[in-house]
Amino acid sequence: MEYLDFKQAKCKDCFKCLRECPVKAIKYENHQAKIIESKCILCGRCTIVCPQNAKSVHSEKENVKTLLNGNKMVIASVAPSFVGSFDVSDFSSMSRALQELGFTFAEETAVGASAVTEEYAKLLEKKEYKNLITSACPAINRMIQLYYPNALKYLAPVASPMVAHARMLKERYPEARVVFLGPCIAKKREGAESGVIDGVLTFEELDEIFKEKNITFKEGECCETGDSNFNRAKFYPISNGIIKSFKSLSSDYEYVAIDGVKRSFEVLDDIDFYSDLFIEVNCCEYACVNGPCVVKREGGAIKSNEIVRKYVGRDTGKNTVGRSDNSKVDISERHPYIGLSSSIPRERDIKAVLAKTGKIKPEDELNCGACGYSTCREKAMAVINGYADIEMCLPYMRTRAESMSYEIIQNSPYGIIVLDNDLKITEYNKSAREILGMNDFDAKGRYAYDCFDASDFVLAQCSNKNLIKKKIHFQKSGKYADTTIAIIPGHKVIFAIMKDVTDEVEYDRKLHNVKRETLETTDEVIKKQMRVAQEIASLLGETTAETKVALLKLKKTLIESEKETEN
């Protein structure tokens, strides 16, 4: 069963969830974060830190609503941290609201917690444990079962307060359904595996249901709660709360409270070096009042801590709750080693993966943690196990991108130059240097107008408009270039791409000259032809006239000759 849901479209490859995940139970496939169920301890950190809200807790609201609409008795086991999430000052108000919601009645999980504390006290009295680690936090229990097999011998073989309380309720009401209400995601898996919990609602889910049903809290109304006595176990949801729940502390042990996964790592890493320690361990910093699914209120965990202490303090003087009719309920719990399915990669395979990201020597391993893993080797091992991609290495990708960008810019046939907002040159390539005529010096860091005619750049900056494909003549080099000047406001950068069209301009100029010379020659030829034509016409005119005269004379002579013959 999946206890965390993902909204795939919202994942942005920021790796924040992986950086925050204490056991690296997140993998990336096709740029999408996914929970590795076999490694996850359900601490809920990923749901809190995700800036895109891409991760959410799997809801059991519909399942619980179905239970409430059924014919069976449904009992609510309420974690004592409820006073930090809801605007109530006593349990009777919460119980009344839950009964209005459809629960038969409600009881604080602290009843089970009290029995758990008694079991811890018995174990300490036996002095059989070199160190004793509390078993109240299911996320910590899972972490030890997965990652710290050497600490299992110190983990108390006692059920959590939720499971202990559910067993007690089932003993009293065998046919009843038990729903746990609390601030923890890990309780969902523990409840599903317990065999006695029929549903788990987080306080966030409960708050949603209250709002859907328009149920509000009313102070001063008493109803059946199942626990009207003073119970020191109501301290459980705050740091040092389990220790506070003891009636007296054995002098044979020192008592230490640890909250937060990172601090837990420190203790568990060195657990064999300690002696005679009772170690209260909570996965969440500030303990359960700061669980991943608390209802956020002003003042945060510190205020909730204060509220819980005052809430317990108001019960002082009442009769102390005991196990009495629940003494026959077995609340022992085994915590077997689970282990991981991941393989331990060979050294040569790790080195091969490191080499692919340019990490040949130990000093190449930056261990920057940008990918989410603590070290480059840890990330390489994740790659081998299929949990990570090579491209998740930010320095490697940046170096590759910069190298590729640099090579593209430097080898581009077009001139490329980049100026900052002060018109200082920050980057340019060889083609730009030749087009602009900056061959004799290094122009980086210098003002553009000290190196070439930058009037078009100034005009583009002042007008805040791009200049598109303008043919510019650069006098220093004598070259012509089709130039596009673009402004990138967000980066305060002006850049230009220049296509050298000098040869085209020269060709056009030569072609123009040829055309002009051809036109001039053609005009001269035409003029000559006209003169020749005129001269020919003139000559033809004279010859024609003379011929006409001669022919007329010949005609006249012939006519006269014929007349004489006739006579």
Secondary structure, DSSP 4 states (H G I P E B T S, - for coil): --SEEE-GGG--S--HHHHH-TT--EEEETTEEEE-TTT-----HHHHH-TT--EEEPP-HHHHHHHHTSSS-EEEEE-TTHHHHSS-SSHHHHHHHHHHHT-SEEEETHHHHHHHHHHHHHHHHHT--SEEE----HHHHHHHHHH-GGGGGGB--B--HHHHHHHHHHHH-TT-EEEEEES-SHHHHHHHHHSS--EEEEHHHHHHHHHHTT----TT-----S--SB-GGGGTTSTTHHHHT-SS--TTSEEEEEESHHHHHHHHHTGGG--SEEEEEESSTTGGGG-TTPPP-TTHHHHHHHHHHHHHHTTTTSPBP--GGGTTS--B--------------HHHHHHHHHHTT--SGGG-----TTSSSSHHHHHHHHHTTSS-GGG-HHHHHHHHHHHHHHHHHT-SSEEEEEETT-BEEEE-HHHHHHHT-TTS--TTSBGGGTS--HHHHHHHHHT--EEEEEEEETTTTEEEEEEEEEEGGGTEEEEEEEE-HHHHHHHHHHHHHHHHHHHHHHHHHHHHHHHHHHHHHHHHHHHHHHHHHHHHHHHHHHHHHHHHH-
